[in-house]
Amino acid sequence: MNHAEMAQEIVSRVGGVGNIAHCEHCSTRLRLSLHDNAQVDQPALERVPGVLGARVNAQCQVIIGSQVVEVYQAVKQLMTGAPTATADSPAKQGRWGARLVDFVISVFQPLVPAIAGGGVLKSLLILMAMAGWLSRDSATYRVLDNIGSAPLYFLPILVAITTATKLKVNVLVAVSAVSVMVLPAMSKQLAEGTTFLSLDLQNIAYASQVFPAILCVLFYAQTERLFNRYTPGALRIFLSPMLSLLVTAPVTLLLLGPLGFEAGSLLATAIVWLYGKLGFVASAVLAGILPFIVAAGMHKPLIPYAVTSLGQFGREMLYLPASLAHNIAEAGASLAVALKCRDKVLKSTALSAGLSALFGITEPALYGVTLLHKKVLYAVIAGSVVGGGFIGWMAVEAFALVGPGLASISMFISPDNAWNILYALMGAGLAFVIAFTATLLLWHEEAALPQEVPQPAAGEFPFHRPAEGRVIPLSQVKDDVFSAGIMGDGIAVIPERGELRAPADGTIESVFESGHAVSMITTHGAELIFHIGIDTIRLNGQGFQPQVTPGQTVQRGDLLVTFDLAALLAAGYDPVVIMVVTNSERFHFSPTASASAVGDPNPIMILKESV
């Protein structure tokens, strides 16, 4: 299944493009803010080929893995022209807690690539300076250091962009309002002491701050709506932005900026206090429960703390170090499974998942291996707790916001403590060895039971799937003629390949001129009609290539028609392949129990002659 087909399947399982209010992605997940979460068919969503799992809480999270960017782009293409949310949509009527989590994720998740890129660059510069390859006093070092520092310094601007995007307000005006706080002339004036309308402005360095920018844009969003409503249409293009800036910037400098600064300081200070009280226990416990936190998708709300800590202190000492232990433990356990198991599918899955976890991407390991095998999960927890405890005991600190792993290990290079990265590597090694060893000792592959292929009884005629893909009942086809059974009983397939094949032995009766439909009669007298897609007759044969002619004898599995599946999806057609028994009154029709399983070699339906 290609990315376009996968996106089409995902969108259809979450209620269609009209139900998607906002779409974004992280390193492995497609994150959808929906108007109505109740429209999500989660079991069907999790069965989509390529989907590792799905979670529906504040957002609908679809776990994709390494192909998430391509699937995200395909979904965004499908969303073009989709209707926007209305004031009465269920999403706007949802619980405040769910809406808050959705808002936090939407604001902070897009910041990670810029902050990670800058942070890793700075850590590599420190490594080069420690190795003597580049002097800290050189102009080149200072230029590169400024490049790495820029994302954190201008964090208020980046936050303004993501917040304004989430609130659907004018991004450039919102950025202009926030820019006042980091304007060099304004910073100098605040440092020297200044007033506005005889009211003192607090001397706060707003660079690298998060919450002042969020509060500023939240307030600006209200002023924009107010002034857009009451300013004359002919003057609105300049009058509304001017009035919004005139109100928002002073209120931010007087009230919202100091309030946001205190909120950020309180959050960071609380975490530091907790770490100071619990020490290495906090790191060990967090590392041990991260498999469950990540599986639930609730690790993203920890990003605001990490961003605030890096902005305020230049380092983070709890979440990222604990994540290193967990990520490497996932890698150790998965690679142990790959080494020990004989099943080729599981071996391949575990190997690729283990390598991904080594580089900081744990979802493939979690959903493909860990959560499916209880003893592997125990091994991951053991490795995470011991590795996380050691890292906490040695007070390892992170200096960049990026998924901890081998590729990003430079994030633990400290400008003040050369042992910091060594302790990080030792903690990671502990986590890997313990998880790997525990998995080898505890986990045992379950012997696969031989599958019995049911044999049809006398007078029963089996039919195999006419196309590769997931089988659905005819009642789910989005065409009343077929779904109501007007033409007869049958079954349908959501295709994964553009091939229609004979489900049984028989003779071709007719091939429609457009190529999108074929009829045949089986050797048992069942009259079948195949229809590829809904309303595809409008294509006048474009994309369809019949491979048979009327009167031709065919055997089960012979190719009848090839069709361009990607082109059908791109053109907006439902590509479902329909198979109907037009003389079904002669037979008792029964779909098999395994009809919906993709790739099941057993028959998908049985016809039995009526007595």
C-alpha positions in Angstrom: 0.0 0.0 0.0 1.5 3.4 -1.0 1.3 6.6 1.0 -1.7 8.0 -0.9 -3.7 4.8 -0.4 -2.7 4.6 3.3 -3.7 8.3 3.8 -7.1 7.6 2.2 -7.7 4.6 4.5 -6.7 6.6 7.6 -8.9 9.6 6.7 -11.9 7.4 6.0 -11.5 5.7 9.4 -11.5 9.0 11.3 -14.7 10.3 9.8 -13.4 11.8 6.5 -11.6 15.0 5.7 -14.6 17.0 7.0 -14.0 15.7 10.5 -10.3 16.8 10.6 -9.8 20.3 12.2 -6.0 20.2 12.3 -3.3 17.8 11.2 0.3 17.6 12.4 2.9 14.9 13.0 5.8 14.1 15.3 8.7 11.7 14.6 6.4 8.6 14.4 2.8 9.7 14.8 0.1 11.4 12.8 -1.7 13.7 15.2 -5.3 14.7 14.2 -7.4 17.2 16.0 -11.0 16.1 15.1 -14.3 17.9 15.3 -15.8 14.7 16.7 -13.7 11.9 18.2 -16.7 9.6 18.3 -16.5 9.2 14.5 -13.2 7.3 14.8 -13.4 3.6 14.0 -10.3 2.7 16.1 -10.3 -1.1 15.4 -10.5 -0.5 11.7 -7.9 2.3 11.9 -5.5 -0.1 13.6 -6.0 -2.7 10.9 -4.9 -0.3 8.1 -1.7 -1.8 6.6 1.3 0.3 7.8 -0.5 1.6 11.0 1.3 0.4 14.1 -1.5 1.5 16.4 -3.9 4.3 17.3 -4.9 6.2 20.4 -7.9 8.5 20.8 -7.8 11.0 23.6 -7.4 14.8 23.3 -6.1 14.0 19.8 -6.4 11.1 17.5 -2.9 9.7 17.3 -2.1 7.3 14.5 1.3 5.6 15.0 3.0 5.2 11.6 6.7 5.0 12.2 9.4 6.1 9.9 7.0 6.9 7.0 5.0 9.4 9.0 6.2 12.5 7.0 5.1 11.0 3.7 1.7 9.9 5.1 1.2 13.3 6.7 1.8 15.0 3.3 -0.7 12.7 1.7 -3.3 13.4 4.3 -2.7 17.2 4.0 -3.2 16.8 0.2 -6.5 15.1 0.9 -7.5 17.8 3.3 -7.2 20.6 0.7 -10.6 22.2 0.4 -12.1 20.4 3.4 -14.7 22.3 5.4 -13.4 24.2 8.5 -14.6 23.8 12.0 -17.7 25.6 13.1 -18.5 27.1 16.4 -20.9 24.3 17.2 -18.5 21.5 16.3 -18.1 18.8 19.0 -14.4 19.7 19.3 -15.3 23.1 20.5 -17.8 21.7 23.0 -15.3 19.1 24.3 -13.9 18.9 27.8 -11.5 21.6 28.8 -8.9 19.1 29.8 -8.8 17.5 26.4 -8.8 20.9 24.6 -5.9 22.1 26.8 -3.8 19.0 26.0 -4.6 19.4 22.3 -3.6 23.1 22.5 -0.3 22.3 24.3 0.7 19.6 21.8 -0.2 21.8 18.8 1.9 24.7 20.1 5.0 22.8 21.3 5.3 19.8 19.0 6.2 21.9 15.8 9.0 23.6 17.8 11.0 20.5 18.4 12.9 20.2 15.0 14.3 23.8 15.2 15.3 23.5 18.9 16.8 20.1 18.3 18.8 21.2 15.3 20.2 24.2 17.1 20.9 22.2 20.3 22.7 19.4 18.6 24.8 21.9 16.6 25.9 23.6 19.8 26.8 20.2 21.4 28.9 19.3 18.4 30.7 22.6 18.6 31.5 21.9 22.3 32.9 18.5 21.2 35.0 20.1 18.5 36.4 22.6 21.0 37.1 19.9 23.6 39.0 17.9 20.9 41.0 20.9 19.9 39.6 21.0 16.4 38.1 24.5 16.7 39.0 27.3 19.1 36.2 28.9 21.1 37.8 32.3 20.4 37.7 31.9 16.6 35.2 33.9 14.5 34.0 30.7 12.9 33.2 29.2 16.3 31.2 32.3 17.3 29.3 32.4 14.0 28.3 28.7 14.3 27.5 29.1 18.0 25.1 32.0 17.1 23.5 29.8 14.5 22.9 27.1 17.2 21.7 29.7 19.7 19.2 31.4 17.4 16.2 28.9 17.8 16.3 29.2 21.6 16.9 32.9 21.6 14.0 33.6 19.3 11.8 31.0 20.9 9.1 33.6 21.6 8.8 34.2 17.9 8.6 30.5 17.0 6.0 30.1 19.8 4.0 33.0 18.4 3.9 31.3 15.0 2.7 27.9 16.3 0.2 29.5 18.7 -1.3 31.8 16.0 -1.5 28.9 13.6 -3.4 26.9 16.1 -5.8 29.8 16.9 -6.2 30.5 13.2 -5.4 34.2 13.6 -3.1 36.5 11.5 0.3 34.9 12.0 2.4 38.0 11.0 0.5 40.4 13.2 0.8 38.0 16.1 4.5 37.7 15.5 4.8 41.5 15.4 3.1 41.8 18.8 5.4 39.2 20.4 8.5 40.7 18.7 8.1 43.8 20.8 9.3 41.8 23.8 12.6 40.7 22.1 13.2 43.9 20.2 16.8 45.0 21.1 15.7 48.6 21.7 12.9 47.4 24.0 15.2 45.0 25.9 17.7 47.9 26.5 14.9 50.2 27.6 13.6 47.6 30.1 17.1 47.0 31.4 17.5 50.7 32.0 14.1 51.0 33.7 11.1 52.5 32.0 7.4 53.2 32.3 4.3 53.2 30.1 1.6 55.7 31.0 3.4 56.2 34.3 3.2 52.5 35.0 6.5 50.7 35.7 7.5 48.0 33.2 9.4 45.0 34.8 12.9 44.3 33.6 12.5 40.8 32.2 14.7 39.2 29.5 12.0 37.7 27.3 14.4 35.9 25.0 14.0 32.1 25.2 10.7 32.5 27.1 7.6 30.5 26.1 4.7 31.4 28.2 4.8 35.2 27.8 4.5 34.7 24.0 1.6 32.2 24.4 -0.4 34.6 26.6 0.4 37.5 24.2 -1.0 35.6 21.2 -4.1 34.4 23.2 -4.9 38.0 24.1 -4.2 39.2 20.5 -6.6 36.6 19.2 -9.4 38.2 21.2 -8.5 41.7 20.0 -8.3 40.6 16.4 -11.8 39.2 16.5 -13.1 42.3 18.3 -11.6 44.8 15.9 -12.4 42.8 12.8 -16.0 42.8 13.9 -16.3 46.5 14.5 -13.9 48.2 12.1 -15.3 49.4 8.6 -14.5 47.0 5.8 -12.6 49.6 3.8 -10.3 50.4 6.7 -10.0 46.9 8.2 -6.8 45.9 6.4 -4.7 48.4 8.4 -7.0 49.6 11.2 -7.7 46.3 12.8 -4.0 45.2 13.0 -2.9 48.7 14.2 -5.5 48.7 17.0 -4.7 45.1 18.0 -1.0 45.9 18.3 -1.7 49.1 20.1 -3.7 47.2 22.8 -1.9 43.8 22.8 1.8 45.0 23.1 1.3 47.3 26.2 -0.9 44.8 28.0 1.7 42.1 27.4 4.6 44.3 28.7 2.5 45.4 31.7 0.7 42.2 32.7 0.9 39.2 30.5 4.7 39.1 30.0 5.5 39.2 33.7 2.7 36.7 34.4 4.0 34.2 31.8 7.5 34.7 33.0 6.5 33.8 36.5 4.5 30.8 35.3 7.5 29.4 33.4 9.8 30.0 36.3 7.4 28.2 38.6 7.1 25.2 36.4 10.9 24.8 35.9 11.6 25.5 39.6 9.0 22.9 40.6 10.7 20.2 38.5 14.1 21.1 39.9 12.7 21.0 43.5 11.2 17.5 42.8 14.5 16.3 41.3 16.3 17.8 44.3 14.0 15.9 46.8 13.8 12.6 45.0 17.2 12.6 43.1 17.9 9.5 41.2 14.6 7.9 42.2 12.7 10.4 40.1 14.8 9.5 37.0 14.4 5.7 37.7 10.7 5.9 38.1 10.1 8.1 35.1 12.3 5.9 32.9 10.4 2.8 34.1 6.9 4.2 33.3 7.9 5.8 30.0 6.8 2.7 28.0 3.2 3.4 29.2 3.4 7.2 28.9 4.8 6.9 25.3 2.2 4.2 24.4 -0.6 6.6 25.5 1.0 9.5 23.6 1.1 11.5 26.8 4.9 12.2 26.7 4.3 15.3 24.5 2.8 17.4 27.4 6.3 17.1 29.0 7.8 19.1 26.1 6.7 22.5 27.6 8.7 21.7 30.8 11.8 20.6 28.7 11.6 23.8 26.5 11.2 26.0 29.6 14.1 24.3 31.4 16.4 24.6 28.4 15.4 28.3 27.9 15.8 29.2 31.5 18.7 27.1 32.7 20.3 26.0 29.4 20.0 22.3 30.4 17.4 19.7 31.4 18.0 17.0 34.0 15.0 14.7 34.2 12.9 13.9 31.2 15.6 13.6 28.5 18.1 11.6 30.5 15.3 9.2 31.6 14.3 9.0 27.9 17.8 7.9 27.0 17.6 5.0 29.4 14.2 3.9 28.1 15.0 4.3 24.4 18.2 2.2 24.7 16.4 -0.4 26.8 13.7 -0.7 24.1 16.6 -1.3 21.6 18.2 -4.0 23.7 15.0 -5.9 24.3 14.0 -5.8 20.6 17.4 -6.9 19.4 17.3 -9.8 21.8 13.9 -10.8 20.4 15.4 -10.6 16.9 18.3 -12.7 17.9 16.2 -15.4 19.7 13.1 -15.8 17.6 12.6 -18.0 14.6 9.5 -16.4 13.1 10.7 -14.4 10.1 8.1 -11.7 10.4 8.7 -11.1 14.1 12.5 -11.3 13.6 12.4 -8.6 10.8 10.0 -6.4 12.9 12.2 -6.7 16.0 15.4 -6.0 14.2 14.2 -2.8 12.5 12.4 -1.7 15.6 15.6 -2.2 17.7 17.7 -0.2 15.3 15.1 2.6 15.3 15.1 2.7 19.1 18.9 2.9 19.2 18.5 6.2 17.3 15.7 7.5 19.5 12.5 6.3 17.8 10.8 3.8 20.1 7.2 3.5 18.8 8.0 0.7 16.3 9.6 -1.3 19.2 6.7 -0.4 21.6 3.9 -1.4 19.3 5.6 -4.0 17.3 7.4 -5.9 20.1 7.2 -4.7 23.7 3.5 -4.3 24.3 2.7 -7.6 22.5 5.0 -9.7 24.7 4.6 -9.2 28.5 8.0 -10.6 29.4 9.7 -8.3 26.9 7.9 -5.4 28.6 9.3 -6.5 32.0 12.8 -6.6 30.6 12.4 -3.1 29.1 11.2 -1.8 32.5 14.1 -3.4 34.3 16.6 -1.9 31.9 15.0 1.5 32.0 14.8 1.6 35.8 18.5 0.6 36.4 19.8 2.8 33.5 17.6 5.7 34.5 18.6 5.3 38.2 22.3 5.4 37.3 21.9 8.4 35.1 20.0 10.2 37.8 22.5 9.2 40.5 25.3 10.7 38.3 23.2 13.9 37.7 23.4 13.6 33.9 22.1 16.7 32.1 20.9 17.2 28.5 21.6 20.3 26.5 19.4 19.8 23.4 15.7 18.9 22.9 15.8 15.9 20.6 15.0 12.2 20.9 17.9 10.7 22.9 19.8 8.0 21.0 23.1 7.1 19.5 22.8 9.7 16.7 22.0 12.5 19.1 24.3 11.4 22.0 26.2 14.7 21.6 23.2 16.4 23.4 24.8 15.2 26.6 28.1 17.0 26.0 28.5 19.5 28.8 30.6 22.6 28.5 31.5 22.4 32.2 31.7 18.6 32.9 33.5 16.3 30.6 32.2 13.3 32.5 28.5 14.1 31.7 28.5 12.3 28.3 30.5 9.4 29.7 28.0 8.9 32.4 25.2 9.1 29.8 26.9 6.4 27.7 27.4 4.2 30.8 23.8 4.6 31.8 22.7 3.8 28.3 25.0 0.7 28.2 23.5 -0.5 31.5 19.9 -0.1 30.2 20.8 -2.0 27.0 22.7 -4.9 28.7 20.0 -5.5 31.3 17.1 -5.3 28.9 18.9 -7.5 26.3 19.9 -10.1 28.9 16.5 -10.2 30.7 14.8 -10.7 27.4 17.0 -13.6 26.4 16.4 -15.2 29.8 12.7 -14.4 30.3 11.1 -14.4 26.8 10.4 -17.6 25.0 8.8 -17.7 21.5 5.5 -19.4 21.5 5.3 -22.3 19.1 3.0 -21.5 16.2 0.1 -23.8 15.9 -0.4 -25.2 12.4 -3.4 -23.6 10.6 -6.0 -25.9 9.3 -7.5 -24.8 6.1 -11.2 -25.7 6.3 -12.4 -28.0 3.5 -15.8 -27.3 2.0 -18.5 -29.8 2.5 -20.3 -31.5 -0.3 -22.4 -29.0 -2.3 -20.5 -26.0 -0.9 -18.5 -23.8 -3.3 -15.7 -21.7 -1.9 -14.8 -18.3 -3.4 -11.5 -16.5 -2.7 -10.9 -12.8 -2.7 -11.0 -11.1 -6.1 -8.4 -8.6 -5.0 -5.7 -8.2 -2.4 -6.9 -6.2 0.6 -9.3 -6.0 3.4 -12.7 -7.6 2.9 -15.8 -5.7 4.0 -19.5 -6.6 4.0 -21.5 -5.4 1.0 -23.6 -3.3 3.3 -20.6 -1.0 3.9 -20.2 -0.2 0.2 -21.1 3.5 -0.5 -23.6 2.7 -3.3 -27.2 1.9 -2.5 -27.6 -0.4 -5.4 -24.9 -2.7 -4.1 -25.2 -2.1 -0.3 -29.0 -2.8 -0.3 -28.4 -6.1 -2.0 -30.6 -5.1 -5.0 -28.3 -7.0 -7.4 -27.8 -9.9 -5.1 -25.6 -11.1 -2.2 -21.9 -10.6 -2.3 -18.8 -9.1 -0.7 -16.4 -6.2 -1.3 -12.6 -5.6 -0.9 -10.7 -2.4 -0.2 -7.9 -3.1 -2.6 -4.2 -2.8 -1.9 -3.1 -3.6 -5.5 -4.7 -2.7 -8.8 -5.5 -6.2 -9.8 -8.8 -8.0 -10.2 -8.5 -11.8 -10.2 -10.9 -14.7 -10.6 -12.2 -16.0 -7.2 -13.1 -19.4 -8.7 -12.9 -21.4 -11.9 -15.3 -20.4 -14.7 -16.0 -18.6 -18.0 -16.0 -14.9 -18.7 -19.4 -13.8 -19.9 -18.8 -10.1 -20.7 -16.2 -7.3 -20.2 -17.6 -3.8 -20.0 -16.3 -1.5 -22.7 -15.0 0.9 -20.0 -13.0 -2.0 -18.4 -14.2 -1.2 -14.9 -16.6 -4.2 -14.7 -16.6 -7.9 -15.7 -19.1 -10.7 -15.4 -18.5 -14.5 -15.3 -20.2 -17.7 -14.6 -18.5 -20.3 -12.4 -18.3 -24.0 -13.1 -20.9 -24.4 -10.3 -23.3 -22.1 -12.0 -22.9 -19.0 -9.9 -23.3 -15.8 -12.0 -20.8 -13.2 -10.8 -20.4 -9.5 -11.6 -17.3 -7.6 -10.5 -17.4 -3.8 -10.3 -14.2 -1.8 -9.6 -14.8 1.5 -7.7 -17.8 3.7 -7.2 -18.9 5.9 -10.2 -15.7 4.9 -12.1 -17.7 4.6 -15.3 -17.2 8.4 -15.6 -13.5 7.7 -16.3 -14.5 6.2 -19.7 -12.0 3.4 -19.3 -9.0 5.5 -18.3 -6.7 3.5 -16.0 -8.4 0.1 -16.6 -6.8 -2.6 -18.7 -8.9 -5.8 -19.1 -6.8 -8.9 -19.4 -9.6 -11.3 -20.6 -12.2 -11.5 -23.3 -15.8 -12.8 -23.4 -15.9 -16.6 -23.7 -12.5 -17.1 -22.2 -12.1 -19.9 -19.6 -10.3 -18.8 -16.4 -9.1 -20.6 -13.3 -9.0 -19.3 -9.7 -6.3 -16.6 -9.4 -6.2 -15.7 -13.1 -5.8 -11.9 -13.7 -9.0 -10.4 -15.1 -8.3 -6.6 -15.0 -5.5 -4.3 -14.0 -6.3 -0.8 -12.8 -4.4 2.3 -11.7 -5.2 2.3 -8.0 -3.2 5.4 -7.2 -4.9 7.4 -10.0 -8.3 6.4 -8.7 -7.4 7.6 -5.2 -5.8 10.8 -6.4 -9.0 11.6 -8.5 -11.1 11.1 -5.4 -12.8 7.9 -6.4 -13.7 5.1 -3.9 -11.7 2.1 -5.3 -13.6 -0.6 -3.6 -13.8 -3.9 -5.6 -17.4 -5.4 -5.5 -18.3 -9.0 -6.2 -22.0 -9.8 -6.4 -23.7 -13.2 -7.1 -26.6 -12.0 -9.3 -28.4 -15.4 -9.1 -27.9 -15.7 -5.3 -31.5 -16.9 -4.9 -30.1 -20.3 -6.0 -27.6 -20.4 -3.1 -27.2 -20.0 0.6 -24.6 -17.2 1.0 -22.2 -17.1 4.0 -19.0 -15.1 4.5 -16.3 -16.9 6.3 -15.2 -16.0 9.8 -11.8 -14.8 8.7 -13.2 -12.7 5.8 -11.8 -9.4 7.1 -8.2 -10.6 7.7 -5.8 -9.1 5.1 -3.7 -11.8 3.4 -5.8 -14.7 4.7 -5.5 -17.6 2.1 -8.8 -19.1 3.1 -12.0 -18.6 1.1 -13.8 -15.3 1.9 -17.3 -16.7 1.2 -19.1 -20.0 0.7 -22.1 -20.7 -1.6 -24.3 -23.7 -0.9 -27.0 -24.8 -3.3 -30.5 -24.3 -2.0 -32.4 -27.5 -1.7 
